[in-house]
Amino acid sequence: MVRIINEYLISDDLNYYGYIQNYRDELLNLYFKNNNQKKNFDCILDNSDINNYLTPKLNALVEKIFWVGPTLLNFPISFYVQNNQNQNIYLHNHSRNPGTVQAIFYLDIPKKGGETLFKLEFNGEEQDYILKPQLNKVYFFPSWIYHTALPQQDECYRISFNWRHGSNQRPIVKGRAIQW
């Protein structure tokens, strides 16, 4: 059964940590400023230095890993912050949004908890996969897979980034001939 999730969760190297860590305090200030009225939803980094620096790198990785149609939209990177006191745990997917390939990567990774749970149903079988993320790794998955951040025990902030590739063609994983 592990084979199933491996077909739908692909990681690759993305050397981002050294660049993004310089923005850590600014990101936290922006997140909590934008979220004082609502509880724990993504904050969009439209036209930010981070977005302008990483989006071309993410698009290049998508084209390296997948056969996809032309890029129709450049979606901005968004980010989510949680700790043991401030977290919003809900299972969701992005199938209603345009885009076919989702990506997540992390700036701060808690020592206890805060992993990402992926829930996949395939041929009537349900499979859960818990991802313990690593720095300088990006994780790609289809927009229709349900996922959520798991609760954490650490007081430190977990900062995760979300991005999607804007194409209207279902991607095919190169070298595996698996269509998402």
Residue pairs with C-beta under 8 A, 6 or more apart in sequence:
1 125
1 127
4 120
4 122
4 125
4 127
5 118
5 120
5 127
5 129
7 173
7 176
7 178
8 118
8 120
8 141
8 142
8 145
8 180
9 118
9 129
9 131
9 139
9 140
9 141
9 145
10 65
10 139
10 140
10 141
10 173
11 137
11 138
11 139
11 140
12 61
12 64
12 65
12 137
12 138
12 140
13 136
13 137
13 138
14 54
14 57
14 58
14 61
14 105
14 136
14 137
14 138
15 136
16 54
16 57
16 105
16 136
16 138
17 107
17 135
17 136
19 50
19 53
19 54
20 27
20 50
20 107
20 161
21 107
23 49
23 50
24 107
24 108
24 159
27 43
27 79
27 81
27 107
27 159
28 81
28 157
28 159
30 43
31 43
31 79
31 80
31 81
32 81
34 43
35 41
35 43
39 88
40 80
40 81
40 82
40 86
40 87
40 88
41 80
41 88
42 78
42 79
42 80
42 162
43 78
43 79
43 80
43 81
44 76
44 77
44 78
45 51
45 76
45 77
45 78
45 79
46 76
47 76
48 76
48 77
50 77
51 76
51 77
54 77
54 163
55 74
55 76
55 77
55 163
58 103
58 138
58 163
58 165
59 71
59 74
59 165
61 138
61 140
62 68
62 101
62 103
62 140
62 165
62 171
64 174
65 140
65 173
65 174
66 101
66 140
66 171
66 172
66 173
66 174
66 180
67 171
67 172
67 174
68 100
68 101
68 165
68 167
68 169
68 171
68 172
69 167
69 168
69 169
70 167
71 165
71 166
71 167
72 98
72 166
72 167
72 168
73 98
73 99
73 166
74 166
75 98
75 99
75 163
75 164
75 165
75 166
76 163
77 161
77 162
77 163
78 161
78 162
78 163
79 107
79 159
79 160
79 161
79 162
80 149
80 159
80 160
80 162
81 157
81 158
81 159
82 88
82 114
82 149
82 152
82 157
82 158
83 110
83 152
83 154
83 155
83 156
83 157
83 158
84 113
84 151
84 152
84 153
84 154
84 155
85 155
87 149
87 151
87 152
88 149
89 148
89 149
89 150
89 151
90 148
91 117
91 119
91 146
91 147
91 148
92 146
92 147
92 148
93 143
93 144
93 145
93 146
93 147
94 102
94 143
94 144
94 164
95 143
95 144
97 143
97 164
98 164
98 166
98 168
99 143
99 164
99 165
99 166
99 167
100 142
100 143
100 164
100 165
100 167
100 168
100 169
100 170
100 171
100 180
101 140
101 141
101 142
101 143
101 164
101 165
101 167
101 171
101 180
102 140
102 141
102 142
102 143
102 145
102 162
102 163
102 164
103 138
103 139
103 140
103 141
103 162
103 163
103 164
103 165
104 116
104 133
104 138
104 139
104 141
104 160
104 161
104 162
104 163
105 133
105 137
105 138
105 139
105 160
105 161
106 133
106 135
106 158
106 159
106 160
106 161
107 135
107 159
107 160
107 161
108 156
108 157
108 158
108 159
109 132
109 133
109 134
109 135
109 158
110 152
110 153
110 154
110 156
110 158
111 154
111 156
112 152
112 153
112 154
113 150
113 151
113 152
113 153
113 154
114 149
114 150
114 151
114 152
114 154
114 158
115 130
115 131
115 132
115 133
115 149
115 150
116 130
116 131
116 133
116 139
116 147
116 148
116 149
116 150
116 160
117 128
117 129
117 130
117 131
117 147
117 148
117 149
117 150
118 128
118 129
118 130
118 131
118 141
118 145
118 146
118 147
119 126
119 127
119 128
119 145
119 146
119 147
120 126
120 127
120 128
120 129
120 145
120 146
121 127
130 150
131 139
133 139
133 160
141 147
142 171
142 180
143 164
144 180
149 158
149 160
152 158
165 171
170 179
170 180
171 179
171 180
172 178
172 179
172 180
173 179
173 180
